Amino acid sequence: MHWLYLGVAILFETIGTTALKASDGMTRAGPAVVVVLSYVLSFWLLALVLRVIPVGVAYAIWAGLGICLIAGIGYVIFGQRLDAPAIVGLGLIITGIVVINLFSNTVGH
């Protein structure tokens, strides 16, 4: 169940960060409310995950996947370009997450 919580926490973090961009510096009320609610839900779920998964591993997965998802959303929705070094860096983040999940003994499977 903790992996589901982590996945949903990442989803809410991604929604919150996307809304943060759409809030225009927190000057648009609708997106600003989405930011606050999304981050509250994301951190609450992350806190539940930390009961089972070590903080460093959980945060690495939460932040890493969030970074990659936001980069993709920035590209698709906001037209923000990614150059080759950015794509390589994002690939390394994903590779790191896969390595942690497949080979680390600190992650409860």
C-alpha positions, 0 to 999 in steps of 0.5 A: 500500500505504501507504494500506491501512497508514494505514487499518489503523492508524486501525482499530487506534487506534480499537479501542485507544481503545474498549478504553481506555474499556472498561478502566475506567481500565486496571483490567480486564485484557482490555481493557487488553491490547487497548489496548496491543496495538492502540496498538503495531500502530497506531503501527507501521503509522503509522511505515511510512506515514511513509516515504511520506506527510509526517508532518503529513498522515499524522497529520492523517488518522490523528488526524482519522478516529480522532476521528470514528470514536471519536465515532461509537462513543461515541454508538452503544456508550456512549450519549454524545450529540453536540450540534450544535456537536460534529457541525459540528466533526466534519464540519469534520474530515472536510471537512479530510481530504477537502480534503487528499486531493483538493487537496494536492500533498503527498499521494502519490496 
